[in-house]
Amino acid sequence: MPRVRARTADAVRWREREGGLKWGLAAAAALAFVTSFGGGDAIRDADHDAGTASERSAKVTPAIGTAAAADRQERLEPGLSAVNVHYLDGTLAPSETELARTASLQASFADTGIGELAGEANPIYLALLEGLRTYQEEWSVLPQIALGNSPVEVGDQGTEVANLFQRLGLAAASDGRFDDTLAKKIAEFQEIHGLPVTGMADAATIAALNRGSAHYEAIIRANLERARRISAKADGKFVLVNTAAADLIAFEQGQPALRMKVALGSTDRPTVALADRIETIVVNPPWNLPPHLVQSMIAPEVVREGIGYLEENGYVVLSDWSDDAVAADPASVDWQAVSEGKAFARVRQNPGVDRRAKGTPLAG
């Protein structure tokens, strides 16, 4: 699988279904990335050039907000704002006029449709606008009554089942039992809200119902603000990574053209969010781990499990950080010192390793 060698933009939650953009609420916290192809798209089969990446990261100047600049270790501070986008290529940033125009779309959208707003904002923003209206029309209008904590399923009856019918805007079954109609409505709620689709009112579903529509409208509005930071100029070829869904989508003329799964960070090692132009695509690349991940993630595992951990997970220790680095004996490294930040080791993960299966997040 090729890895897009690019930087990233900010969070958007949405889904591609049946060839088009559809809104959705992701179960996990989302950070989405957008990148734009520059002229003369290039694909090459080569190693990640850590030196070049370091030089590029040194030039970062955030265009919006006050988030920390990238340091010389090829990473950004993990506490980036959830809304600020870091544009390494300033031409990708929407102008203040464009930002103001998209902000006004929410007010006018109730009286217009997607077709009339085409070209006014990027398609992801427009899809979320439509999603907000759909959510308000289909879910916010339902009775916002509190439910008990007891899970119920098809065939059950009683007060909790009666409350579920009311909460979901349905007429109760003649015998008061949890029927297929209620199960279908619950499954629809689960799908929209990023829950496992079971058709039964389990603890997670009841908790989601009890959060109320205002909670989920706030999520959509937050992601509208994130999507607003993607310029309407991104209407040709661009790539967006939706971390809530752990997938990458390549767009062409505003529509999804390619989709693939990706390995991402975690809450304690979040994937950074910024935007830049794609210059190259590296086919079947190795992964040069940032030094802070070698210290926090790799070295402790080697200390616990021994150097066999490295081979099992496709890791190779290199002699130095130069382009001509060669494989080194992992037994020559003081891994305890590396884990304590007293020594350093360059580690590369070879192509072909399933990083999701190995639990290796691509964090920055």
C-alpha positions in Angstrom: 0.0 0.0 0.0 1.4 3.4 -0.9 1.8 6.0 1.8 0.9 9.5 0.9 3.9 11.7 1.8 2.2 14.8 2.8 1.1 17.0 5.7 -2.4 17.3 7.1 -5.3 19.6 7.8 -8.0 19.4 10.5 -10.9 17.4 11.8 -13.9 16.4 9.8 -16.3 13.6 10.4 -18.1 12.3 7.4 -18.6 9.1 5.5 -18.6 8.0 1.9 -21.6 5.8 1.1 -22.9 4.7 -2.3 -20.5 6.8 -4.2 -21.3 10.1 -2.6 -20.6 12.2 0.5 -22.9 11.4 3.5 -22.7 12.9 6.9 -22.2 10.7 10.0 -21.1 10.9 13.6 -18.0 9.0 14.4 -17.6 7.1 17.6 -14.0 8.1 18.2 -12.6 11.6 18.4 -11.7 12.7 14.9 -8.8 14.4 13.3 -9.0 14.6 9.5 -6.3 15.6 7.1 -6.4 17.2 3.7 -3.6 17.6 1.3 -3.6 18.9 -2.3 -1.6 17.5 -5.2 0.8 20.0 -6.7 1.7 20.2 -10.4 3.4 17.2 -11.8 2.2 14.5 -9.3 5.1 12.1 -8.6 5.2 8.5 -7.5 8.5 6.9 -6.5 9.6 3.7 -4.8 12.1 4.9 -2.3 12.9 5.4 1.4 11.4 8.2 3.4 14.0 11.0 3.3 14.2 11.9 7.0 16.6 14.7 6.3 14.4 16.4 3.8 11.4 16.1 6.1 13.3 17.6 8.9 14.3 20.6 6.7 10.7 21.0 5.7 9.3 20.9 9.2 11.7 23.6 10.3 9.9 26.0 7.9 6.4 25.6 9.4 4.6 28.8 10.2 1.0 28.3 11.3 -1.3 30.5 9.3 -4.2 30.5 11.7 -4.3 30.5 15.5 -1.5 30.2 18.0 -0.6 26.5 18.0 3.0 25.5 18.5 5.3 25.4 15.5 7.0 22.2 14.5 10.2 21.4 16.3 13.4 20.0 14.8 12.4 16.4 15.6 9.9 16.3 12.8 6.9 16.6 15.1 4.4 19.1 16.4 3.4 19.5 20.0 0.5 17.1 20.7 -1.7 19.7 22.2 -2.7 21.3 18.9 -6.0 23.1 18.8 -8.9 21.0 17.7 -9.9 23.6 15.1 -6.7 25.4 14.0 -5.3 24.2 10.7 -1.5 24.4 10.1 -0.9 25.3 6.4 2.6 24.6 5.4 1.7 25.8 1.9 -0.1 29.1 2.4 -1.9 28.9 -0.9 -4.0 26.1 0.6 -5.4 28.3 3.3 -8.8 29.8 2.8 -8.8 33.6 2.7 -10.5 35.5 5.5 -13.2 36.5 3.0 -13.8 32.8 2.2 -14.0 31.9 5.9 -16.5 34.6 6.5 -18.6 33.5 3.5 -18.7 29.9 4.6 -19.6 31.0 8.1 -22.7 32.7 6.7 -23.8 29.6 4.8 -25.2 28.0 8.0 -27.6 30.9 8.4 -28.8 30.7 4.8 -28.8 26.9 4.4 -32.2 26.4 5.8 -33.7 28.2 2.8 -31.4 26.8 0.2 -30.1 23.4 -1.0 -26.7 21.9 -1.6 -27.0 22.5 -5.4 -27.4 26.3 -4.9 -24.4 26.4 -2.6 -22.0 24.4 -4.8 -18.8 26.2 -5.3 -19.3 28.3 -2.2 -17.4 25.9 0.1 -15.7 22.5 -0.1 -17.9 19.4 -0.5 -17.1 18.1 2.9 -18.4 21.3 4.5 -21.5 21.2 2.4 -22.2 17.5 3.2 -21.9 18.3 7.0 -24.3 21.3 6.5 -26.8 19.0 4.9 -26.1 16.5 7.7 -26.9 19.0 10.4 -30.2 19.8 8.8 -31.0 16.2 8.4 -30.1 15.5 12.0 -32.3 18.3 13.2 -35.2 17.2 11.1 -35.0 13.5 11.9 -33.5 13.2 15.4 -33.6 16.6 17.2 -37.4 16.7 16.9 -37.9 13.5 18.9 -38.9 13.6 22.6 -35.8 14.1 24.7 -36.9 11.9 27.6 -34.4 10.2 29.9 -34.2 6.4 29.8 -33.3 3.9 32.5 -30.0 2.0 32.4 -31.5 -1.5 31.9 -30.7 -3.0 28.5 -33.7 -4.3 26.5 -34.1 -6.3 23.3 -36.7 -7.8 21.0 -39.5 -9.5 23.0 -39.0 -7.5 26.2 -41.8 -5.4 27.5 -42.3 -3.0 30.4 -41.7 0.7 31.3 -38.3 0.8 29.7 -39.6 -0.5 26.4 -42.5 2.0 26.5 -40.1 4.8 27.1 -37.9 3.7 24.2 -40.9 3.8 21.8 -41.6 7.3 23.0 -38.0 8.5 22.9 -37.7 7.3 19.3 -41.0 8.8 18.2 -42.7 5.5 17.5 -46.2 4.3 18.4 -45.9 1.4 20.9 -46.7 -2.1 19.7 -50.2 -3.3 20.5 -48.9 -5.8 23.1 -46.3 -3.3 24.4 -43.4 -5.6 23.4 -40.1 -4.6 21.9 -40.8 -5.4 18.2 -39.0 -5.4 14.9 -40.1 -1.8 14.2 -38.4 -0.6 17.4 -35.3 -2.7 16.6 -35.0 -1.2 13.1 -35.2 2.4 14.5 -32.6 1.6 17.1 -30.3 0.1 14.5 -30.7 3.3 12.5 -29.8 5.4 15.5 -26.8 3.2 16.2 -25.5 3.5 12.6 -25.9 7.3 12.6 -24.2 7.7 15.9 -21.2 5.5 15.2 -22.3 2.6 17.5 -22.2 -1.1 16.8 -25.5 -1.9 14.9 -27.2 -4.6 17.0 -30.9 -3.4 17.0 -31.0 -3.8 20.8 -30.9 -1.1 23.4 -27.6 -1.9 25.1 -25.8 0.2 27.6 -23.9 2.2 25.0 -27.0 2.9 23.0 -29.0 4.0 26.1 -26.1 6.3 27.1 -26.1 7.9 23.6 -29.9 8.4 23.6 -29.6 10.0 27.0 -27.0 12.5 25.8 -29.7 14.1 23.8 -29.7 15.8 20.4 -28.0 19.0 21.6 -24.8 17.0 22.3 -24.6 15.6 18.8 -25.6 18.8 17.1 -22.6 20.3 19.0 -20.4 17.6 17.5 -21.6 18.4 14.0 -21.2 22.1 14.5 -17.6 21.6 15.8 -16.8 19.6 12.7 -18.4 22.2 10.5 -15.9 24.7 11.9 -13.1 22.2 11.2 -14.3 21.6 7.7 -14.7 25.3 7.1 -10.9 25.5 7.3 -10.5 23.4 4.1 -10.5 25.8 1.2 -13.1 25.7 -1.5 -10.1 25.8 -3.8 -9.6 22.1 -2.9 -11.8 21.1 -5.7 -9.4 19.2 -7.9 -7.2 16.3 -6.6 -6.8 16.2 -2.8 -6.5 13.6 0.0 -8.3 13.6 3.3 -7.5 11.2 6.2 -10.4 10.7 8.6 -8.9 9.5 11.8 -12.3 8.6 13.3 -12.7 6.0 10.6 -9.0 5.3 10.2 -9.2 5.7 6.4 -7.7 7.8 3.6 -9.9 9.1 0.8 -8.4 10.6 -2.4 -10.8 13.1 -4.1 -11.0 14.1 -7.7 -13.2 16.9 -8.8 -14.8 17.0 -5.3 -15.8 13.3 -5.3 -14.2 10.3 -3.7 -12.0 8.3 -6.2 -10.0 6.0 -3.9 -10.3 4.8 -0.3 -8.0 2.8 1.9 -7.4 2.0 5.5 -4.5 3.7 7.4 -2.7 3.3 10.7 -3.0 6.3 12.9 -2.2 7.6 16.4 -3.9 7.3 19.7 -5.2 9.7 22.4 -1.8 9.6 24.1 0.2 9.7 20.8 -2.1 11.7 18.5 -1.6 12.1 14.8 -0.7 15.7 14.0 -3.0 17.8 11.9 -1.8 20.2 9.2 -2.0 20.8 5.5 0.5 20.9 2.6 0.9 20.0 -1.0 1.7 16.4 -2.0 5.0 16.2 -3.8 5.7 12.5 -3.9 4.0 9.2 -3.1 6.3 6.6 -1.7 5.2 3.1 -2.8 5.7 0.4 -0.1 7.8 2.7 2.1 9.6 1.8 5.3 8.7 4.0 8.3 11.5 5.9 10.1 10.2 6.2 13.7 10.5 9.6 15.3 13.0 9.6 18.2 10.3 10.3 20.8 8.4 7.2 19.7 11.5 5.1 19.8 12.0 6.3 23.4 8.4 6.0 24.6 7.1 3.0 22.5 9.9 0.8 21.2 12.6 0.9 23.8 10.3 -0.1 26.7 9.0 -3.1 24.7 12.6 -4.2 24.0 13.5 -3.9 27.7 10.5 -6.1 28.6 10.5 -8.6 25.8 14.1 -8.6 24.5 15.5 -7.8 21.1 13.3 -10.5 19.5 10.5 -7.9 19.7 12.2 -5.9 17.0 12.4 -8.7 14.4 8.9 -9.9 15.3 7.5 -6.5 14.5 9.6 -5.7 11.4 11.9 -3.2 13.1 15.5 -2.6 12.0 18.1 -0.6 14.0 20.2 1.6 11.8 23.7 2.8 12.4 23.0 6.6 12.2 20.6 9.2 10.7 22.4 9.6 7.4 21.1 8.5 3.9 23.9 5.8 3.9 22.9 4.3 7.2 23.3 0.5 7.4 21.7 -2.1 9.7 23.2 -2.2 13.2 23.2 -4.9 15.8 20.3 -4.2 18.2 22.2 -5.9 21.0 24.7 -3.0 20.8 22.1 -0.5 21.9 21.5 0.3 25.6 17.7 0.1 25.4 17.2 1.0 29.0 19.1 4.2 28.4 17.0 4.9 25.3 13.8 4.4 27.2 15.0 7.0 29.8 16.0 9.5 27.1 19.7 9.1 27.9 20.7 7.5 24.6 19.2 7.5 21.1 18.7 4.9 18.4 17.4 5.1 14.9 14.7 2.5 14.2 13.0 1.8 10.9 10.0 -0.5 10.3 10.1 -2.4 7.1 7.4 -2.3 4.4 4.7 -5.0 4.6 4.1 -5.0 8.3 0.5 -4.7 9.4 0.9 -1.8 11.8 -2.7 -1.9 12.9 -2.4 -5.6 13.9 0.9 -4.9 15.6 -0.5 -1.9 17.5 1.9 0.5 16.0 0.3 4.0 15.7 1.6 6.5 13.2 1.8 9.3 15.6 3.8 12.5 15.2 
